Amino acid sequence: MKALLVDDNESCLTLLQGLMDTIPGVEVTATASASEAWWHLSDPNQSFDLLIADVSMPMIGGVELTQRVRAHSSLRKLRIILCSAVHDRRTVESVQNLGVSYYVVKPFDLKLMKEKIQRSLGLSSDSGTVHSPPKILP
């Protein structure tokens, strides 16, 4: 399985990479910009099972990146977790309408984040057993 991480905050990106390293069988690509993430996502020679993106980034944020993903026919079913320190009602509702798997408020609990990642990938949180991933809204 492959995951793409995107966050302009180097500390958060490093934290997420370390967390992903504790999940067996997941190959991680990390980038600090949504533009670079889009480059990876739109490359026909690459495919990802999960995108974890920060909402607030310069130029292109996680919401706009998610909108691009949902508009691209070959990426519509990509599982997405968005992260942000912003958790006002308007932001949360707009994110829910994008069909993301989870919206995680920073700072997040590492154990809970790992569980959300594993669920998004269809993995059991205890054994690495594969299960059906959560349903993604169209």
JORAMO-V955189 format. One record per residue. SS is DSSP state (@ for helix, = for strand, . for the rest). PHI is phi in whole degrees, -180 to 180 (NA if undefined). D_LAST is the distance of its C-alpha to the last C-alpha in Angstrom with 1 decimal. Layout:
# JORAMO-V955189
SS;PHI;D_LAST  SS;PHI;D_LAST
This chain:
# JORAMO-V955189
.;NA;21.9  =;-126;21.4  =;-125;20.4  =;-115;20.6  =;-108;22.1  =;-141;22.6  .;-158;24.9  .;-78;27.8  .;-90;29.8  @;-59;31.8  @;-64;32.6  @;-67;29.1  @;-63;28.1  @;-64;31.2  @;-62;30.3  @;-64;26.8  @;-62;28.4  @;-62;31.0  @;-65;28.5  @;-64;26.6  .;-64;30.0  .;-88;30.4  .;-107;27.5  .;-61;28.9  .;82;27.3  .;-110;25.0  =;-93;25.9  =;-116;25.3  =;-117;25.2  =;-125;25.9  =;-147;26.2  .;-98;27.4  .;-140;25.4  @;-67;21.9  @;-62;23.5  @;-68;24.7  @;-61;21.5  @;-63;19.8  @;-58;22.7  @;-64;22.1  @;-65;18.4  @;-88;19.1  .;-75;22.1  .;-65;21.7  .;-89;24.2  .;-124;22.2  .;-143;19.1  .;-131;17.8  .;-98;16.2  =;-150;15.9  =;-119;16.2  =;-117;18.3  =;-135;19.0  =;-76;21.3  .;-74;20.1  .;-102;23.6  .;-136;24.9  .;-63;27.2  .;67;26.0  .;-122;22.3  .;-96;20.8  @;-63;17.9  @;-67;15.7  @;-64;16.5  @;-61;16.0  @;-63;12.5  @;-61;11.9  @;-63;13.6  @;-61;11.6  @;-66;8.2  @;-82;10.4  .;-94;12.0  .;-56;11.1  .;-81;12.7  .;-114;11.2  .;-55;7.4  .;-93;7.7  .;-60;10.6  =;-78;11.3  =;-132;12.6  =;-117;15.4  =;-104;16.7  =;-124;20.4  =;-167;22.7  .;-79;25.9  .;-85;24.4  .;-141;23.2  .;-72;23.8  @;-57;21.7  @;-62;20.4  @;-64;19.2  @;-61;17.6  @;-65;15.7  @;-66;14.5  @;-69;13.3  @;-61;11.5  .;-70;9.6  .;-88;8.4  .;75;6.6  .;-80;9.8  .;-70;11.6  =;-148;14.8  =;-119;16.7  =;-113;20.3  =;-88;23.3  .;-84;26.2  .;-72;28.7  .;-106;26.9  .;-76;28.5  @;-61;28.5  @;-65;28.4  @;-67;25.4  @;-64;23.6  @;-61;24.6  @;-62;23.2  @;-66;19.8  @;-63;19.9  @;-63;21.1  @;-63;18.5  @;-62;15.7  .;-87;17.6  .;76;18.2  =;-104;21.9  .;-71;24.3  .;-75;25.9  .;-106;29.3  .;-128;29.7  .;82;27.1  .;-66;26.2  =;-83;22.8  .;-127;20.5  .;-65;17.0  .;-71;14.6  .;-65;12.6  .;-70;9.3  .;-102;6.4  .;-70;3.8  .;-66;0.0
